[in-house]
Amino acid sequence: MEKRWIGILFALLFLTITPGCSGQNKQDQAAKEETTNLPDKESRNSERTLHDFTVTDIDGNEFNLATLKGKKVLVVNVASRCGLTPQYEELQKLYSAYQDKNFTVIGFPANNFNNQEPGTNQEIKEFCTGNFGVTFPMMDKISVKGDEMAPLYSWLTQKDENGVLDQEVTWNFQKYMIDEQGHLVDVVMPGESPLSDKIIDWIKQD
């Protein structure tokens, strides 16, 4: 009889303890799995590509960059009163030579450096088309640095967003190279010609 009661007491003790332990274990496991499955910041943000952005063109129309899938893209911040402004001509030559080979240039006017792009969109359009015959897509004037930086340029300039590199815009005519899938490849600094071997060799790569 005494052994029987001891057995019953052990059974009751087991039933009382087991649900609590089991429930806690499940919570711990769920928490562990949730933490394990959380991608780190860089993994989450670097999934974004150029094609995730929609901007406004120089005529005020929406321009979905997803329409550029399958093309290499050279994104350039441009200005009308800069010592590098003649690069407009070189950008146009590059665009004319390779636009039929899944390549395009996109110009973003910006007034971030010494007030070298003070004009309106209409004035900028008249300037670059009238003086340099620009036919590549030109966008709405934006900010490419500072507190008012456009979302696209936040992605272009920060590794935790583009997954490749940190490189702020240092001056007008800085060139960001984007591949056919919308991923950042590299940056060409303002003083280097758009017709440099680095850019042309990249365009010609399969």
N, C-alpha and C positions, 0 to 999 in steps of 0.2 A: 504493500500500500504506500509506504513511504517513497519507494522508488517511482511509483506511478505519479505521485504529486510532484516530485522533483522534475520528472519528464514534462508534466503539464506546465510547470513554472518556466522551464527553459523554452518551451514552445511559445508561450505568451510573450516572454522577453524577446524572442527572435522576431515575432510578428510586430511588436511595438517598435523595435529599432530599425528593421529593414526598410519600411517605406520611406522614412526620413533620410536614411543614407542613400537609398536608391534615387530619390528625388534630387538630392544635392549633387550626386554624381552626374545626373542628367543635365543639371544646370551648369555644372562645371564644364562638361563636355561641350554643351551648346555654346558657352562663352568662348571656349578654346577654338571651336570650329569657326565661330564668327570672327574672332581675331585673326585666325589663320587665313580665312578667305578674304579679308580686307586687303585690297591692293594698296601699295604704298602710294604716296602723293605723286611721285614721278610717273609711276605706271598708269595711274588714272589719267593724269593730264596729258601725257605724251601720246595717248590714244587719239587726241584731236589732230586734225590735219588742216591744211589750207582750205580744203573743200567743205569744212564745217562752218565757214564764215560767209556772211552776206554783207556786202558793202554798198556804197552809193557811187554811181559814176559821176563824171563831171557835169552831166546834163541833168542830174537829179533823179536818175532812174535806179531802181534796185538792181544790183549785180550779184548774182549768186555764184560764188567761186567754185561751186560744185560743177558748174558747166565747163570747167577747165580740166576735168578728170581725163587722164590720158595724155596730157601735155606737160612739158617742162615749162616752168614759169620763172621769170626773173622779176622780182618785186623791187621797185626802186623808189625812194623818196626824192622828189625833184623840186627844183626851185628856179625862178626866172632871173634872179639878180645875183647869181653866184659865179665865182671864177670857174666853176666846173659846169656851168650851164651849157657850154658847147657839147657836153656829153649827150645832150638830146639828139644831136645829129648822129652820133655813134650808136645810140640805142635804136634809132630808126633804121639805120643800116643793118644792124643785127636782126631786128624784127623782119625787115623786108627779105633778108637772105634766108631766114629759117622759119617763117610763119607757116609755111606749107609742110614743115617737117615736125609737126606736133610740138611747137614752141611758141611762146608769147612773152611779151614784156607788159608789165602793168606799172603805170606811173601814179604815185601818190604825192601830189603837191603838199608841202608842209612848210610852215613858217617858223620852225623851231630854232633856226640858226641866223642870228644877226638880222632878223627881219628881211630875209632875202626872198620871201615869197608873200608879199603883202596883198596881192591882187585878189579879186573875186574869181570864182570858177570861170566865169565868162571871159574875163581878162586873161586868165592863164591859158584857156583853150585857144583864144585868138593869138596869143604870143607863141605858143609852141607849134601850132599848126602853120601860122604865117611865117615864122622865122626858120623853122626846122622841118616843116612838112610832116609833123608827127601824125601817124595813123594808128599807132598801137593804143590799146585802151588806157584812157586817163580817168582817174577817179576824183571824187570830191576831196577838197582840201581837208586834211586832218592834222592831228598832232601825233608825232612819232616818238615822243618821250615826255617824261614828267607826269604830273597828276592827271592830265587830260589825255594821256596816251590812248589811242584807238585800240580796241580789243585785239585786232589782227596783229598790231605791232607788239602788244604785250606777249602774244604767242611767239612771234618771230624772234624776240630778243631775250627770252628767258628759258633756260634749259628745263626748269620744272614744268614748263608748259609745252615746249616743243620736243623735249626728250633728247636733244642733240647737243646744244651749246648755249652758253650765255654770250650775247654780243649786242650791247646797246648800240643805237645809232649814234655815230660820232660826228657826222656832217651830212650835208646834202649829197645825193647820188650814191648812197650806200646800197649794195646790191645783194639781195637774198635769193639763193638758188633753191628752187623747189622741184622735186621730182614728179613723175607722172601720177603717183599715188597721193600727192599732196604733202609729202614729208620734207622738212627742211634738210638740205644736203650740206650747204656751206654758205659762207658770206664772203663777198668781195668788197674790199674797203673803198671809200669814195674816190681816192686818187687813182685807182686802177681802171684802165679803160674797159668799157663794155665789150670791146673787140679783143680783149686779152686772150691769150692761148688757153688760160684756165677756163674761161667761160665757153669759148668755142669748142674746145675739146670735150667739155661736159655735154654740150648740146648734141655733139656728134656721137656720143656713146650710145650703144644699144641698151 
